[in-house]
Amino acid sequence: MVALGNFFFRFRTTLSPLLLLFLLLPGAPILHDPFVAAVIGLVIAALGQLVRATTIGLRYIVRGGRGHRVYADDLVTEGLFRHTRNPMYVGKFLMVLGAGIASNRWPAALGITAAYTFMYYAVVVAEESYLRGKFGAAFDDYCRQVPRWLPRLTGLGATLSESEFHWRRVLAKEYSAPLGWTLPIVAVGVYNLSSDPAQNARVGWLLGVLAAAIGLWLVAGFLKRTNARLVRATDR
């Protein structure tokens, strides 16, 4: 599993978009109203984005590795890492789950969440093997105190109130993420509604959400390319 996880870690940015193909799977509907499914999907994905933004804002951890391999300078246990060992992946899971629900088809929702869970479970196994080898007993102690996935909510309020939030770092590191999950959710929602002309107003609403995400992406991307102070951020 470690070898497989290292493979997925190296190619995850290429493989992750391919998971969206699961959204094309036909099957029984989840909800009677596909627009409601799309809205629920957007809300769940937005919650995932909130988790990721909070993680980055409180204590950033480099996930790119070094040379496309798992790497870490230190063992990060602050911020949301006090409550789950993988808050970034938890946030991404919620985004994927939101897309699956927005598809409004059970095979699509189950397929994309299962594929994501398997791939990133393997990645986490590889990361934990590396961290255990580098940090030894300190990492084992961290694992005993903090759950791997499901966040421990005890003390979350104190973590949020006691930590400084670096919102510029969120803009610099995560500015393109909202478009990344809004686009497939809106696309599948519009597809599900396109056969009924009576749904044109709802289609327009979904396209408005997409337009807002595109606008955010363009503005933040421009500021980043011009090295504007608004999006300058350190990795810590």
SEVOMI-898115 format. One line per field, with one value per residue (C-alpha): x, y, z; residue number from 1. Coordinates in steps of 0.2 Angstrom, whole numbers. Example, Ala and Ser with C-alpha at 12.3 -4.5 7.8 and 13.67 -1.06 7.14 Angstrom:
BEGIN
u	62 / 68 $
v	-22 / -5 $
w	39 / 36 $
k	1 / 2 $
END
This chain:
BEGIN
u	0 / 15 / 21 / 4 / 2 / 19 / 13 / -4 / 5 / 17 / 2 / -12 / -14 / -16 / -27 / -39 / -48 / -50 / -61 / -74 / -78 / -88 / -100 / -105 / -111 / -130 / -141 / -155 / -158 / -153 / -167 / -182 / -177 / -159 / -158 / -160 / -146 / -135 / -138 / -134 / -118 / -113 / -116 / -106 / -92 / -92 / -90 / -75 / -68 / -70 / -61 / -46 / -46 / -46 / -32 / -21 / -25 / -21 / -5 / 0 / 8 / 17 / 8 / 18 / 32 / 49 / 54 / 36 / 39 / 32 / 43 / 41 / 53 / 44 / 29 / 15 / 2 / -5 / -21 / -33 / -20 / -24 / -41 / -38 / -21 / -28 / -39 / -34 / -39 / -55 / -59 / -56 / -67 / -81 / -79 / -79 / -94 / -103 / -99 / -106 / -122 / -124 / -124 / -140 / -136 / -131 / -118 / -109 / -110 / -104 / -91 / -82 / -82 / -75 / -62 / -56 / -56 / -46 / -33 / -30 / -31 / -16 / -8 / -10 / -3 / 13 / 14 / 12 / 26 / 37 / 33 / 35 / 52 / 58 / 50 / 48 / 40 / 34 / 23 / 17 / 12 / 3 / -6 / -12 / -19 / -27 / -39 / -33 / -49 / -65 / -61 / -61 / -72 / -66 / -56 / -59 / -66 / -50 / -39 / -49 / -49 / -30 / -23 / -19 / -28 / -17 / -30 / -18 / -10 / -27 / -29 / -12 / -13 / -31 / -38 / -41 / -49 / -67 / -68 / -61 / -76 / -89 / -86 / -91 / -105 / -113 / -109 / -118 / -132 / -135 / -135 / -148 / -159 / -156 / -170 / -184 / -186 / -196 / -179 / -171 / -172 / -163 / -150 / -147 / -144 / -132 / -122 / -122 / -113 / -101 / -98 / -94 / -81 / -73 / -73 / -64 / -52 / -48 / -45 / -35 / -25 / -21 / -16 / -5 / 4 / 7 / 14 / 1 / 3 / -14 / -9 / 9 / 10 / 24 / 22 / 21 $
v	0 / 12 / 10 / 13 / 28 / 35 / 32 / 41 / 55 / 58 / 58 / 64 / 81 / 72 / 58 / 68 / 77 / 59 / 55 / 67 / 54 / 45 / 59 / 53 / 36 / 34 / 26 / 29 / 47 / 52 / 66 / 69 / 87 / 89 / 107 / 103 / 90 / 103 / 116 / 103 / 98 / 116 / 118 / 102 / 107 / 125 / 117 / 107 / 123 / 131 / 117 / 119 / 138 / 137 / 124 / 135 / 151 / 144 / 133 / 129 / 113 / 110 / 96 / 96 / 86 / 87 / 80 / 73 / 63 / 64 / 76 / 86 / 98 / 96 / 88 / 100 / 98 / 115 / 123 / 110 / 97 / 97 / 89 / 78 / 72 / 76 / 91 / 96 / 79 / 80 / 96 / 89 / 74 / 85 / 94 / 77 / 71 / 88 / 84 / 66 / 72 / 86 / 72 / 66 / 48 / 35 / 26 / 42 / 48 / 31 / 29 / 46 / 45 / 27 / 31 / 46 / 38 / 23 / 34 / 46 / 32 / 25 / 42 / 44 / 27 / 32 / 49 / 41 / 29 / 43 / 53 / 38 / 35 / 53 / 58 / 41 / 41 / 59 / 55 / 39 / 50 / 62 / 48 / 42 / 59 / 64 / 54 / 51 / 57 / 62 / 78 / 79 / 94 / 95 / 111 / 117 / 134 / 137 / 133 / 145 / 159 / 157 / 156 / 170 / 168 / 172 / 176 / 182 / 165 / 157 / 169 / 165 / 146 / 142 / 155 / 143 / 129 / 137 / 136 / 118 / 112 / 124 / 120 / 102 / 104 / 118 / 108 / 92 / 102 / 112 / 95 / 88 / 103 / 107 / 95 / 105 / 123 / 127 / 126 / 140 / 151 / 138 / 135 / 154 / 154 / 140 / 149 / 164 / 154 / 149 / 166 / 172 / 158 / 163 / 181 / 177 / 166 / 179 / 193 / 183 / 176 / 193 / 199 / 184 / 186 / 204 / 200 / 211 / 213 / 207 / 189 / 188 / 175 / 164 / 146 / 147 $
w	0 / 3 / -14 / -21 / -10 / -17 / -34 / -31 / -22 / -37 / -50 / -39 / -48 / -64 / -58 / -47 / -62 / -70 / -55 / -62 / -75 / -62 / -63 / -80 / -73 / -76 / -63 / -50 / -44 / -27 / -26 / -36 / -39 / -48 / -43 / -25 / -27 / -35 / -21 / -8 / -17 / -18 / 1 / 5 / -6 / 1 / 18 / 12 / 5 / 22 / 31 / 18 / 20 / 39 / 38 / 27 / 36 / 54 / 50 / 32 / 28 / 11 / 2 / -14 / -7 / -14 / -31 / -32 / -17 / 1 / 11 / 27 / 36 / 53 / 61 / 60 / 75 / 76 / 70 / 63 / 64 / 82 / 78 / 63 / 55 / 37 / 37 / 19 / 13 / 23 / 15 / -2 / 2 / 6 / -11 / -20 / -10 / -15 / -33 / -32 / -24 / -37 / -50 / -43 / -47 / -34 / -45 / -49 / -30 / -24 / -37 / -36 / -17 / -16 / -29 / -20 / -3 / -10 / -18 / -4 / 9 / 0 / 0 / 18 / 22 / 12 / 21 / 38 / 34 / 29 / 45 / 56 / 49 / 51 / 67 / 76 / 93 / 91 / 76 / 85 / 100 / 88 / 80 / 97 / 102 / 85 / 74 / 56 / 48 / 57 / 66 / 85 / 89 / 108 / 109 / 92 / 98 / 108 / 93 / 82 / 95 / 100 / 82 / 71 / 54 / 38 / 26 / 13 / 13 / 9 / -6 / -12 / -10 / -13 / -25 / -39 / -28 / -28 / -47 / -46 / -37 / -43 / -62 / -61 / -49 / -60 / -76 / -70 / -62 / -78 / -88 / -77 / -79 / -97 / -104 / -96 / -102 / -86 / -77 / -86 / -71 / -60 / -74 / -73 / -55 / -56 / -70 / -59 / -45 / -58 / -65 / -47 / -45 / -61 / -56 / -40 / -49 / -62 / -49 / -37 / -51 / -58 / -41 / -38 / -56 / -52 / -35 / -26 / -8 / -5 / -10 / -4 / 9 / 18 / 20 / 39 $
k	1 / 2 / 3 / 4 / 5 / 6 / 7 / 8 / 9 / 10 / 11 / 12 / 13 / 14 / 15 / 16 / 17 / 18 / 19 / 20 / 21 / 22 / 23 / 24 / 25 / 26 / 27 / 28 / 29 / 30 / 31 / 32 / 33 / 34 / 35 / 36 / 37 / 38 / 39 / 40 / 41 / 42 / 43 / 44 / 45 / 46 / 47 / 48 / 49 / 50 / 51 / 52 / 53 / 54 / 55 / 56 / 57 / 58 / 59 / 60 / 61 / 62 / 63 / 64 / 65 / 66 / 67 / 68 / 69 / 70 / 71 / 72 / 73 / 74 / 75 / 76 / 77 / 78 / 79 / 80 / 81 / 82 / 83 / 84 / 85 / 86 / 87 / 88 / 89 / 90 / 91 / 92 / 93 / 94 / 95 / 96 / 97 / 98 / 99 / 100 / 101 / 102 / 103 / 104 / 105 / 106 / 107 / 108 / 109 / 110 / 111 / 112 / 113 / 114 / 115 / 116 / 117 / 118 / 119 / 120 / 121 / 122 / 123 / 124 / 125 / 126 / 127 / 128 / 129 / 130 / 131 / 132 / 133 / 134 / 135 / 136 / 137 / 138 / 139 / 140 / 141 / 142 / 143 / 144 / 145 / 146 / 147 / 148 / 149 / 150 / 151 / 152 / 153 / 154 / 155 / 156 / 157 / 158 / 159 / 160 / 161 / 162 / 163 / 164 / 165 / 166 / 167 / 168 / 169 / 170 / 171 / 172 / 173 / 174 / 175 / 176 / 177 / 178 / 179 / 180 / 181 / 182 / 183 / 184 / 185 / 186 / 187 / 188 / 189 / 190 / 191 / 192 / 193 / 194 / 195 / 196 / 197 / 198 / 199 / 200 / 201 / 202 / 203 / 204 / 205 / 206 / 207 / 208 / 209 / 210 / 211 / 212 / 213 / 214 / 215 / 216 / 217 / 218 / 219 / 220 / 221 / 222 / 223 / 224 / 225 / 226 / 227 / 228 / 229 / 230 / 231 / 232 / 233 / 234 / 235 / 236 $
END
